Amino acid sequence: MGRSIKPSSPDEHISIYECEVRLKFRIIEEALTARDRDALIETLVDAFTYGSDDYLEALDSQVNIQKLQDMDASPAMRRQLIRLRNSNRLA
């Protein structure tokens, strides 16, 4: 007997999330404080994603993710969400 697959709403697949990541690690690196903030964050996240080695020691990590109501996001994010949901309906 064939199974009926219930089509899901695009709203179920595309949502806005607020994500908080806390990483604590020790790293051997040259002059991290001399970089601008965005470059520093990128360097540290890249180093952490490669994992522990002779130059990096992971100490702790925590991730918190919370689904937001559409109206809690900025107008720009809401517009993008509407575009994505509409494009999924057409596909």
VMD Tcl script that draws the C-alpha trace (Angstrom):
set ca {
  {0.00 0.00 0.00}
  {1.42 3.41 -0.97}
  {2.18 6.00 1.63}
  {0.70 9.45 1.38}
  {3.24 12.18 1.91}
  {1.79 15.32 3.39}
  {3.22 18.37 1.64}
  {4.83 20.61 4.21}
  {4.46 24.33 4.33}
  {7.55 26.38 3.40}
  {6.97 28.18 6.70}
  {7.98 24.97 8.49}
  {11.38 24.85 6.79}
  {12.56 28.45 6.73}
  {12.58 30.38 9.98}
  {14.58 33.04 11.75}
  {16.81 31.94 14.59}
  {18.79 33.80 17.19}
  {22.07 31.97 17.78}
  {24.56 32.47 20.55}
  {27.89 30.67 20.51}
  {30.32 30.80 23.39}
  {33.78 29.37 22.78}
  {36.59 29.25 25.26}
  {40.01 28.09 24.17}
  {43.68 28.85 24.40}
  {45.62 29.57 21.24}
  {49.23 30.22 20.30}
  {49.16 32.93 17.66}
  {51.09 36.05 16.76}
  {49.60 39.50 17.49}
  {45.88 38.69 17.62}
  {45.10 41.98 19.35}
  {46.52 44.00 16.46}
  {43.75 42.88 14.07}
  {40.40 44.53 13.56}
  {37.46 42.88 15.34}
  {35.94 41.13 12.30}
  {39.27 39.72 11.19}
  {40.01 38.61 14.75}
  {36.68 36.78 15.06}
  {37.17 35.11 11.68}
  {40.70 33.98 12.62}
  {39.58 32.59 15.97}
  {36.55 30.76 14.60}
  {38.65 29.29 11.77}
  {41.25 28.10 14.27}
  {38.58 26.57 16.51}
  {36.90 24.70 13.65}
  {40.17 22.93 12.81}
  {40.14 21.47 16.31}
  {42.66 21.03 19.06}
  {46.30 20.64 18.09}
  {49.68 21.86 19.33}
  {48.54 25.48 18.92}
  {44.94 25.36 20.16}
  {43.43 23.87 23.28}
  {39.61 23.82 23.42}
  {38.33 24.44 26.94}
  {34.56 24.91 26.60}
  {31.83 25.55 24.05}
  {28.14 26.33 24.39}
  {25.53 26.89 21.72}
  {22.07 28.35 22.28}
  {19.58 28.54 19.43}
  {16.13 30.03 19.72}
  {13.53 30.23 16.98}
  {12.16 33.76 16.71}
  {8.76 34.97 15.72}
  {8.97 36.67 12.33}
  {8.02 40.04 13.82}
  {10.98 39.93 16.24}
  {13.44 40.20 13.34}
  {14.54 43.33 11.55}
  {12.51 44.51 8.55}
  {15.37 43.51 6.22}
  {15.42 39.95 7.58}
  {11.63 39.69 7.34}
  {11.74 40.79 3.68}
  {14.41 38.17 2.94}
  {12.36 35.52 4.74}
  {9.31 36.37 2.63}
  {11.42 36.12 -0.56}
  {12.77 32.70 0.46}
  {9.36 31.37 1.40}
  {7.85 32.65 -1.86}
  {10.64 31.11 -3.95}
  {10.07 27.74 -2.22}
  {6.38 27.87 -3.08}
  {7.22 28.35 -6.75}
  {9.75 25.50 -6.82}
}
mol new
graphics top color blue
foreach p $ca { graphics top sphere $p radius 0.5 }
foreach p [lrange $ca 0 end-1] q [lrange $ca 1 end] { graphics top cylinder $p $q radius 0.2 }
display resetview
